[in-house]
Amino acid sequence: MIRSASSDRRFQKYRSGFSVERQNPEQAIEIWSSLDRTRLRFGYVVDIALAVSYQTAFARTGGSGRTDVLARLVNSGLHHFSAALRGNPLNSSVYKDLGDFYFTQFRPVEAWLLWDFARNIDDKFGSRNNSDLVDQLESGLESNFPDYFR
């Protein structure tokens, strides 16, 4: 299966986006946006990659810059997170990444709700994909800001 996927042009194009995503999220967005996801069984995975790339592009702005550009990055990211959740509503990583996206927008309440929801999904299905990360964040906050947790 992996051998046949590696010869698939769409799969090769999908993988090529990861080689540039950290350095140039805009280029990765171009690569992944050009993929036709309509007939892909796991097309939502491309939406996850696109959403995270918009998150990276937004984070690079530091939340400052032209409002129309920031709004486009946020709206595009949310659109792809939504598509990813429609593709697989039990993928805890999407909720965790969406929480990260809200956190970069200085929206900690929404971020925390999503992180906690990701942890609950992991706990329900016996996974630890994101639970450990959320648990570490919570412990750090509890030790640094004990009054908040009383």
Secondary structure, 3 states (H helix, E strand, C coil): CHHHHHCCHHHHHHHHHHHHCCCCHHHHHHHHHCCCCCCCCCCHHHHHHHHHHHHHHHHHHCCCCCHHHHHHHHHHHHHHHHHHHHHCCCCHHHHHHHHHHHHHCCCHHHHHHHHHHHHHHHHHCCCCCCHHHHHHHHHHHHHHCHHHHC
